[in-house]
Amino acid sequence: MKVDQLDPMPIYEQLARIIREKIKAGDLQERQLVPSESSLQQEHGIARGSVRRAMELLRDEGWVITIQGRGTFVAPRQTWPDK
């Protein structure tokens, strides 16, 4: 699944949706390191600001946690929204 530049949904929301779906599907497990900003930027051909905004959205929703100096990880399941 890739970001669609022609989709009217903002790029950061598309990326957040993609990562959310990977978590729900088990492609990204609890406490697993989420791909880096630069790898997500390159993989999807998007700006770093869009990646950061997507990660911020996922943090606010409880899907991921960021540990300074270590990276962003999938949050424990009990913090995931019931969506």
C-alpha positions in Angstrom: 0.0 0.0 0.0 1.4 3.4 -1.0 0.4 7.0 -0.7 -1.6 8.2 -3.7 -0.6 11.7 -4.7 -4.0 12.1 -6.5 -6.1 11.2 -3.5 -7.9 14.2 -2.0 -7.1 12.9 1.5 -4.0 14.7 2.9 -0.7 12.8 2.4 0.0 12.6 6.2 -3.5 11.1 6.8 -2.9 8.5 4.0 0.4 7.5 5.6 -1.1 7.3 9.1 -3.9 5.1 7.6 -1.3 2.8 6.0 0.7 2.4 9.2 -2.5 1.9 11.2 -3.6 -0.9 8.9 -0.1 -2.5 9.1 -0.5 -2.5 12.9 -4.0 -4.0 12.8 -2.9 -6.7 10.3 0.0 -7.6 12.5 2.7 -6.6 9.9 3.9 -4.3 12.7 3.8 -5.9 16.1 3.5 -4.4 19.6 6.8 -2.8 20.7 8.3 -3.2 17.2 10.3 -0.3 15.8 8.4 1.6 13.1 10.4 2.4 10.0 12.4 5.6 10.2 11.2 8.9 8.9 13.8 8.8 6.1 12.8 5.3 5.0 9.1 6.2 5.0 9.9 9.4 3.1 11.8 7.5 0.4 9.4 4.5 0.3 6.4 6.8 -0.4 8.1 9.7 -2.2 6.8 12.2 0.3 8.1 15.2 2.3 9.6 14.6 5.7 7.0 17.0 7.2 4.2 14.7 6.0 5.9 11.8 7.7 6.3 13.7 10.9 2.7 14.9 10.9 1.5 11.3 10.3 3.7 10.1 13.3 2.3 12.9 15.4 -1.3 11.8 14.6 -0.5 8.2 15.4 1.0 9.2 18.7 -2.0 11.3 19.6 -4.3 8.4 18.7 -2.3 5.9 20.9 -0.9 3.7 18.0 2.8 4.5 18.5 5.1 5.9 21.1 8.4 7.8 20.5 11.4 7.4 22.7 13.9 10.1 22.2 17.2 8.8 20.9 15.7 5.3 20.2 12.9 5.8 17.7 9.2 5.3 17.3 7.6 2.0 18.3 4.2 0.4 18.0 2.5 1.1 21.3 1.2 -1.7 23.6 -2.2 -3.0 22.4 -4.0 -1.6 25.5 -3.3 2.0 24.2 -4.8 1.4 20.8 -8.1 3.0 20.0 -11.1 0.6 19.7 -11.5 1.5 16.0 
